[in-house]
Amino acid sequence: MVQLVTVQSINEINELANIACTIWNEFFPSLIGQNQVDYMIKKFQSDDAIGAQIADGYQYFLITEEHNVIGYIGIVSIPNTKTMQISKFYILKDWRGKGYAREIIIKISSLAMSVDCNKLYLTVNKYNSSSIAAYQKLGFITIGELVMDIGNGFVMDDFEMEKKIT
């Protein structure tokens, strides 16, 4: 059974940043290029970036299965819209396709409802067809497109997706 382990300490943040670097480098260079991967890891998934996001109200969890860290997820509540945003959701290559995403979405849905949120929201790269298909299978629908300048000449070219929860 998959568990979500809250990330709080410096050591946990460091572990999360290391797993983020591994996951991003095993999947994203072919999608967005190595230069953008390196930039995004430094800007969004470094120790300092994760620590700052936690200080701003984000919650991060290491995803574990029988004491193995298999990925991570970052969330933040947006109370005025009753939405929980899944900011980051990544699973190591060897653990993908085994049904863990469904378990995690169920856990995050329960967490969202406990803070009076009735929908989940996320963005996903428009060319990440495997993740888009997985999210659709989990009940997410595409609600829009988002092209965001993230600096250094890079953009995030994403679909916006949401799932209503009850």
Secondary structure, 3 states (H helix, E strand, C coil): CEEEEECCCHHHHHHHHHHHHHHHHHHCHHHHCHHHHHHHHHHHCCHHHHHHHHHCCCEEEEEEECCEEEEEEEEEEEHHHCEEEEEEEEECHHHCCCCHHHHHHHHHHHHHHHCCCCEEEEEEECCCHHHHHHHHHCCCEEEEEEEEEEECCEEEEEEEEEEECC
